[in-house]
Amino acid sequence: MASAVPSSQAKVRSSIPGSSGEQLTAALRPWRRRLILRQVLSWTVRGAIVGLMLACLVLLAARLLPWVTAPYWATGAGIACLLVASGAALWFRPSLASTMRLIDASLSLHDRLSTAWEMRNQNTPLFGLQRRDALKHLGKHSPGIAIPLRLRRSSMLTAGIVVAILALLLLLPNPMTSVLQEQSAFQARIAKQIAAIDHVRSVALKQTNTPATERAQVDQILRELQAKLQNAKNEAQAQQAIAEAQSRLNQLRDPQATNKVQAQQAASSSLQGSPNASLNASGQALARNDNKGLATALKNLADQVSKMTPAQRAQLAQQLEKAANQAQQNPNLSASLHQLARSVADGSPTEISDASSAVQNAAAQDATTQAQSNSINQASQSLQQSANALAPTTDGTRSLNQGQQQGQGQQQGQGQGQQQGQGQGQQPGQGSNGGHGNGGGKGNNPGGKPGKNEPVSIPGKIGSGTSTQSNDGSNGVVQNGSSIPYSQVIAQYNQMAHDAIDNSSISPAMKDLVHSYFNALEGQ
């Protein structure tokens, strides 16, 4: 009898419908999916609203500050909030236990499902009946009807307001757009000038006729300028960086380079006027900076001296002394020519050889100095072109006012030696997006050679007001316009003068005279 009782209870338990926990789990799965879908939809909508709010804040900030990447940040913020909300909804999706509690609360089942779920592994008839009762009440409802997917009215209203604000921010003109366009144009000009300076660097490094130390210094200055231009926030900073680089380049110049070149040209002209073929060839080689030609001409001169009479040597020495006097502004060349004149007068082959070597060394040194000056001039001119490219938006006189500028100047020059002359020229210039200028002059030459002054075209600059500048720079007057630093004006006109005469057929001596004139103005 004792062994038959358990078998009878087992039959009773197994005969109760709905007594299996698997049936309860299967019945709850559609409800759980519906709850997950509702949570994902609700959280995603909220995340989208938050993302749109952040996008509105970013676009609003872009109307107060020049923020070029604001649209990308706004888009990224909206998408990020949407994805984070959707991911969080899936990550924190309701479990079966929480599903039971939510359904009990939603359908007012008085914890029937929660109790059935907790006792799902109990096989007693009482719990089987409880599970069946819970499933019976659950079967009276449908997940699609009991758990609606409708959005809340507050959420829809908030979303509509945020979308309307976002549309206004996107459609209304942004006052910062013009600022961003100016910045973009400025960056484009800066990139162009950096590329131009990089080309100048490569050209300067290939100047093998200049010392390596100077090439390294020029390259260092240009590299630092490129870095400053890259970090420049506006045209004023870029212009200042270029001006500082030009000043550093000018410090590398030999302050007596122009005088030395003029003295060399004067000495070469004097030697070319000699009836002696060797002296004439020496003058031509000296004018061309041809060291080999100069060495050959001096060697031929030494050979001729040994065959000359004292009177002929004295006459030849007198011609050399005359050339030495013409080269007084070039101490090394003048001293070597004096030495050569004395050795020729004495007729000593050893002294003539030593003096010839001294003349060659002085000429080689002058050639190196001239090459250095030319290299620095090229770099400085390139920087001036970069400054001019930035000047229309940097100079307030040119950018804020649409006017015209007129300038008048006088230049006087006087030469020494056989080619003496005096001249005076006036160069009026007027321009608006361009300009023109004419310069002319004439001189009197007691030495027998006519002096002339070729016309030079100097382009005008857009400006405001009228200005006059004398040759000593002491009585400049500016009216009806903003004042401009003296050094900046001189640097610009110096560059224009260099560009004009370098492209003309003016003689080297006249070019050097113009260069020295502006160098003297810059030093004041």
C-alpha positions in Angstrom: 0.0 0.0 0.0 2.8 2.4 0.9 4.5 2.1 -2.5 1.3 2.6 -4.5 0.6 6.1 -3.1 3.4 8.0 -4.8 2.7 6.5 -8.1 -1.0 7.7 -7.9 0.1 11.3 -7.0 2.5 11.3 -9.9 -0.3 10.4 -12.3 -2.5 13.2 -10.8 0.3 15.8 -11.3 1.1 14.7 -14.8 -2.6 14.9 -15.8 -2.9 18.6 -14.9 -2.9 20.7 -18.1 -0.3 23.6 -18.1 1.8 22.1 -15.4 5.0 22.4 -17.5 7.3 25.5 -17.1 8.2 25.3 -20.8 4.6 26.1 -21.7 4.8 29.2 -19.6 8.0 30.3 -21.2 6.7 29.7 -24.7 3.6 31.8 -23.9 5.7 34.7 -22.6 8.0 35.0 -25.6 5.6 37.1 -27.8 5.0 39.4 -24.9 8.7 39.9 -24.3 9.4 40.7 -28.0 6.6 43.2 -27.9 8.0 44.9 -24.8 11.5 45.0 -26.4 10.1 46.6 -29.5 8.3 49.2 -27.5 11.4 50.0 -25.5 13.6 50.3 -28.6 11.1 52.6 -30.3 10.7 54.8 -27.2 14.4 55.1 -26.4 15.3 55.7 -30.0 12.8 58.6 -30.3 14.2 60.1 -27.2 17.7 59.7 -28.4 16.8 61.4 -31.7 15.2 64.3 -29.8 18.4 64.7 -27.7 20.5 64.5 -30.9 18.5 67.1 -32.6 18.8 69.4 -29.6 22.6 69.0 -29.6 22.6 69.7 -33.3 20.7 72.9 -32.7 23.1 74.0 -30.0 26.1 73.3 -32.4 24.5 75.3 -35.2 23.6 78.1 -32.9 27.2 78.3 -31.7 28.3 78.4 -35.4 26.3 81.6 -35.7 28.3 83.2 -33.0 31.7 81.9 -33.8 33.4 81.1 -37.2 33.1 77.3 -36.9 33.7 75.7 -40.3 33.1 72.1 -39.2 29.9 72.9 -37.3 27.6 71.0 -39.8 29.7 67.9 -39.4 29.6 68.1 -35.6 25.9 68.7 -35.6 25.3 65.7 -37.9 27.7 63.5 -35.9 26.0 64.5 -32.6 22.5 63.6 -33.9 23.6 60.2 -35.3 25.6 59.4 -32.2 22.7 60.1 -29.8 20.4 58.0 -32.1 22.8 55.0 -32.1 23.6 55.2 -28.4 19.9 55.2 -27.5 19.1 52.3 -29.8 22.0 50.3 -28.5 21.1 51.0 -24.9 17.5 49.9 -25.5 18.8 46.6 -26.8 21.4 46.2 -24.1 18.9 46.8 -21.3 16.1 44.8 -22.9 13.6 43.2 -20.3 14.3 39.7 -19.2 11.5 37.0 -18.8 11.2 37.8 -15.1 10.8 41.5 -15.7 8.4 40.7 -18.5 6.3 38.9 -16.0 6.2 41.9 -13.7 5.4 44.3 -16.5 2.6 42.2 -17.8 1.1 41.7 -14.3 1.1 45.4 -13.8 -0.2 46.2 -17.3 -3.0 43.6 -17.3 -3.8 43.8 -13.6 -3.2 40.0 -13.1 -2.3 40.5 -9.5 1.1 38.8 -9.7 -0.3 35.6 -11.2 2.5 35.5 -13.9 5.2 36.5 -11.4 4.2 33.7 -9.0 3.9 31.1 -11.8 7.3 32.1 -13.1 8.9 31.8 -9.7 7.3 28.4 -9.1 7.8 27.1 -12.6 10.0 24.2 -11.4 7.5 23.0 -8.8 5.6 20.0 -9.8 2.9 19.8 -7.0 -0.7 19.9 -8.1 -1.3 23.3 -6.5 1.4 25.1 -8.4 0.3 23.3 -11.6 -3.1 24.7 -11.1 -1.7 28.2 -10.4 0.3 28.1 -13.7 -2.7 27.0 -15.6 -4.7 29.9 -14.1 -2.1 32.4 -15.0 -1.9 31.1 -18.6 -5.7 31.2 -18.8 -5.8 34.9 -17.8 -2.9 35.6 -20.1 -4.6 34.0 -23.0 -7.5 36.5 -22.8 -5.2 39.3 -24.0 -3.2 39.9 -27.2 0.4 41.4 -27.1 -0.4 43.7 -30.1 -3.4 45.2 -28.3 -2.3 45.2 -24.7 1.2 46.8 -25.5 0.6 49.6 -28.0 3.5 51.2 -29.9 2.1 54.7 -30.0 4.4 57.6 -29.1 3.5 59.9 -26.3 2.0 63.2 -27.3 4.7 65.1 -25.3 7.4 63.4 -27.2 5.8 64.2 -30.6 5.3 67.8 -29.6 8.9 68.1 -28.4 10.3 66.5 -31.6 8.2 68.9 -33.7 9.5 72.0 -31.9 13.1 70.8 -32.2 12.8 70.0 -35.9 11.3 73.4 -36.5 14.2 75.1 -34.7 16.7 73.0 -36.6 15.1 73.9 -40.0 15.3 77.6 -39.1 19.0 77.3 -38.2 19.6 75.6 -41.5 17.6 77.8 -43.8 18.3 81.3 -42.3 21.5 83.0 -43.5 24.5 82.5 -41.2 26.3 85.8 -40.5 29.5 83.8 -40.0 29.5 82.5 -43.6 31.3 85.5 -45.0 33.9 85.2 -42.2 34.5 81.6 -43.1 34.8 82.5 -46.8 37.4 85.1 -46.0 39.3 82.6 -43.8 39.2 80.0 -46.6 40.5 82.5 -49.1 43.2 83.5 -46.7 44.3 79.9 -46.2 44.4 79.4 -49.9 46.6 82.5 -50.3 48.8 81.3 -47.5 49.2 77.8 -49.0 50.2 79.4 -52.3 52.8 81.7 -50.7 54.2 78.8 -48.7 54.6 76.8 -51.9 56.3 79.9 -53.5 58.7 80.2 -50.6 59.5 76.5 -50.8 60.5 77.1 -54.4 62.7 80.0 -53.3 64.4 77.8 -50.8 65.2 75.2 -53.4 66.6 77.8 -55.7 68.7 79.4 -52.9 70.2 76.0 -52.0 71.3 75.5 -55.5 73.3 78.8 -55.6 76.7 77.1 -55.5 78.5 80.5 -56.0 77.5 81.6 -52.5 79.0 80.3 -49.2 77.4 77.3 -47.7 76.9 79.2 -44.4 74.9 81.9 -46.0 72.8 79.4 -47.9 72.1 77.7 -44.6 71.1 81.0 -43.0 68.8 81.9 -45.8 67.2 78.5 -45.7 66.7 78.7 -42.0 65.0 82.1 -42.3 62.7 80.9 -45.0 61.8 77.7 -43.2 60.9 79.7 -40.1 58.8 82.0 -42.2 56.9 79.0 -43.6 56.1 77.8 -40.1 54.9 81.3 -39.1 52.7 81.6 -42.2 51.3 78.2 -41.5 50.3 79.3 -38.0 49.1 82.8 -39.0 45.5 83.5 -38.0 45.0 86.6 -40.2 46.7 88.7 -42.9 48.3 91.0 -40.4 50.2 88.2 -38.7 51.3 86.8 -42.1 52.5 90.3 -43.2 54.4 90.8 -40.0 56.1 87.4 -40.4 57.2 88.3 -44.0 58.5 91.7 -42.8 60.5 90.1 -40.1 62.0 87.6 -42.6 62.9 90.4 -45.0 64.6 92.3 -42.2 66.6 89.2 -41.3 67.6 88.7 -44.9 68.7 92.4 -45.1 71.0 91.8 -42.1 72.8 89.2 -44.2 73.7 91.8 -46.8 77.1 93.4 -47.0 76.3 97.1 -46.3 79.1 98.1 -48.7 78.1 95.7 -51.4 76.5 98.3 -53.6 79.4 100.7 -53.2 81.8 97.9 -54.1 79.9 96.9 -57.2 79.8 100.6 -58.3 83.5 100.9 -57.7 84.2 97.8 -59.6 82.1 98.9 -62.5 83.9 102.3 -62.5 87.3 100.6 -62.4 86.4 98.2 -65.2 85.1 101.1 -67.3 88.4 103.0 -66.8 90.4 99.9 -67.8 88.3 99.3 -70.9 89.1 102.9 -72.0 92.8 102.0 -72.1 94.5 101.7 -75.5 96.5 98.7 -74.1 94.8 95.5 -75.2 95.6 93.6 -72.0 94.2 96.4 -69.8 91.2 96.6 -72.0 90.6 92.8 -71.7 91.2 93.0 -67.9 88.5 95.7 -67.7 86.0 93.5 -69.7 86.7 90.5 -67.6 86.3 92.5 -64.4 83.0 93.8 -65.6 81.8 90.2 -66.3 83.2 88.8 -63.1 85.2 86.5 -65.3 88.0 85.3 -63.1 89.6 83.1 -65.7 89.5 85.9 -68.3 91.0 88.3 -65.8 93.8 85.9 -65.0 94.6 85.5 -68.6 94.6 89.2 -69.3 96.8 89.9 -66.3 99.3 87.2 -67.4 99.5 88.8 -70.9 100.0 92.1 -69.2 102.9 90.8 -67.2 104.5 89.4 -70.4 104.1 92.8 -72.1 105.6 94.7 -69.2 108.9 92.9 -69.5 109.2 94.2 -73.1 108.3 97.8 -72.4 110.4 100.8 -71.9 110.3 102.7 -68.6 108.2 105.4 -70.3 105.7 102.9 -71.5 105.5 101.2 -68.1 105.0 104.6 -66.5 102.1 105.4 -68.9 100.6 101.9 -68.1 101.0 102.4 -64.4 99.3 105.8 -64.7 96.3 104.1 -66.3 96.2 101.5 -63.5 96.4 104.3 -60.9 93.4 106.0 -62.6 91.4 102.8 -62.4 92.4 102.4 -58.7 91.2 105.9 -58.0 87.9 105.0 -59.6 87.6 102.0 -57.2 88.1 104.0 -54.0 84.8 102.7 -52.6 86.1 99.2 -52.9 89.2 99.2 -50.7 90.5 95.7 -51.6 90.2 96.2 -55.3 91.6 99.8 -55.1 94.6 98.7 -53.0 95.4 95.7 -55.4 95.2 98.0 -58.4 97.6 100.5 -56.7 99.9 97.7 -56.0 99.8 96.5 -59.6 100.5 100.0 -60.8 103.6 100.3 -58.6 104.9 96.9 -59.6 104.3 97.7 -63.3 106.2 101.0 -62.9 109.1 99.2 -61.2 109.0 96.4 -63.8 109.6 93.6 -61.2 108.1 90.3 -62.5 107.7 88.9 -58.9 105.9 92.0 -57.7 103.7 92.1 -60.8 102.8 88.4 -60.2 101.9 89.1 -56.6 99.9 92.2 -57.5 98.1 90.3 -60.2 97.1 87.6 -57.7 95.9 90.3 -55.3 93.7 91.8 -58.1 92.3 88.4 -58.9 91.5 87.7 -55.2 89.8 91.1 -54.8 87.8 90.4 -58.0 86.8 86.9 -56.8 85.8 88.3 -53.4 83.7 91.0 -55.2 82.1 88.3 -57.4 81.2 86.3 -54.3 79.8 89.4 -52.6 77.8 90.3 -55.6 76.5 86.7 -55.9 75.5 86.8 -52.2 73.7 90.1 -52.7 71.9 88.8 -55.8 70.8 85.7 -53.9 69.4 87.7 -51.0 67.8 90.1 -53.5 66.0 87.3 -55.2 64.8 85.9 -51.9 63.7 89.3 -50.7 61.9 90.1 -53.9 60.0 86.8 -53.7 59.0 87.6 -50.1 57.9 91.1 -51.2 55.7 89.5 -53.9 54.2 87.3 -51.2 53.6 90.4 -49.1 52.0 92.1 -52.0 49.7 89.1 -52.6 48.5 89.5 -49.0 48.6 93.3 -48.9 45.1 93.9 -50.5 43.4 92.4 -47.5 46.0 93.4 -44.9 46.5 97.1 -45.6 43.5 99.0 -44.2 44.0 101.8 -46.7 43.7 99.4 -49.6 41.0 97.1 -48.2 38.6 99.6 -46.6 38.8 102.5 -49.0 38.5 102.5 -52.8 40.7 105.5 -53.7 43.7 106.4 -55.6 47.2 107.3 -54.5 49.5 109.7 -56.2 53.2 110.1 -55.5 55.9 112.4 -56.7 59.6 112.1 -56.1 62.8 113.5 -57.3 66.1 111.8 -57.8 69.4 113.4 -58.3 72.7 111.6 -59.1 76.1 112.8 -59.8 79.0 110.6 -61.1 82.7 110.9 -60.8 85.6 110.4 -63.2 85.4 110.6 -67.0 81.6 110.1 -67.0 80.3 112.9 -65.0 76.8 114.0 -65.3 73.9 115.4 -63.4 70.3 114.5 -64.0 66.9 115.0 -62.5 63.8 113.1 -63.2 60.3 113.1 -61.9 58.1 110.0 -61.7 54.5 110.7 -61.2 52.4 107.5 -60.7 48.7 107.0 -60.5 46.9 103.7 -60.4 43.7 101.9 -59.6 44.0 98.1 -59.9 47.2 98.9 -61.8 49.0 102.1 -62.8 51.6 103.7 -64.9 54.6 106.0 -64.3 57.1 107.7 -66.6 60.5 108.8 -65.6 62.9 110.7 -67.7 66.0 112.8 -67.4 69.0 114.2 -69.2 72.5 115.1 -68.1 75.5 117.1 -69.1 78.8 115.2 -69.5 81.9 117.2 -69.6 83.9 114.0 -70.1 82.9 113.6 -73.7 80.2 110.9 -73.4 76.6 111.9 -73.5 74.5 110.9 -70.5 71.0 109.7 -70.8 68.2 108.4 -68.7 65.9 105.7 -70.1 62.2 105.8 -69.2 61.2 103.4 -66.4 57.6 102.2 -65.9 56.7 101.9 -62.3 53.2 100.4 -61.6 50.9 102.3 -59.3 49.1 100.9 -56.2 45.5 101.2 -55.1 45.3 103.5 -52.1 43.5 106.3 -50.5 44.5 109.9 -50.2 47.5 111.7 -51.7 51.1 111.7 -50.6 54.4 113.4 -51.4 57.8 112.1 -50.5 61.1 113.9 -51.0 64.4 112.2 -51.6 65.4 112.6 -47.9 62.2 111.1 -46.6 61.8 113.9 -44.0 58.8 115.9 -45.2 56.3 113.2 -46.2 52.7 114.3 -45.9 49.7 112.0 -46.0 46.2 113.4 -46.4 42.7 111.9 -46.3 43.9 108.4 -45.6 45.4 106.0 -43.0 49.0 106.4 -42.2 51.4 103.7 -43.4 54.8 102.9 -41.8 57.7 104.6 -43.6 59.7 101.3 -43.9 56.8 99.5 -45.5 56.3 102.2 -48.1 60.0 102.3 -48.9 60.2 98.5 -49.1 57.3 98.4 -51.6 58.6 101.1 -53.8 62.1 99.6 -53.6 60.7 96.3 -54.9 58.8 98.0 -57.7 61.9 99.9 -58.8 64.0 96.7 -58.8 61.4 94.9 -60.8 61.2 97.7 -63.3 64.9 98.2 -63.9 65.8 94.5 -63.9 63.5 94.0 -66.9 64.8 97.0 -68.8 68.0 97.7 -70.8 69.4 100.2 -68.3 73.2 99.9 -67.8 74.5 98.1 -64.7 75.9 101.2 -63.3 72.6 103.0 -63.5 70.9 100.0 -61.9 73.4 100.1 -59.1 72.7 103.8 -58.6 69.0 103.2 -58.2 69.6 100.3 -55.8 71.9 102.4 -53.7 69.4 105.2 -53.6 66.7 103.0 -52.1 69.1 101.3 -49.8 70.0 104.8 -48.5 66.4 105.6 -48.0 65.8 102.3 -46.1 68.7 103.1 -43.7 67.2 106.4 -42.6 
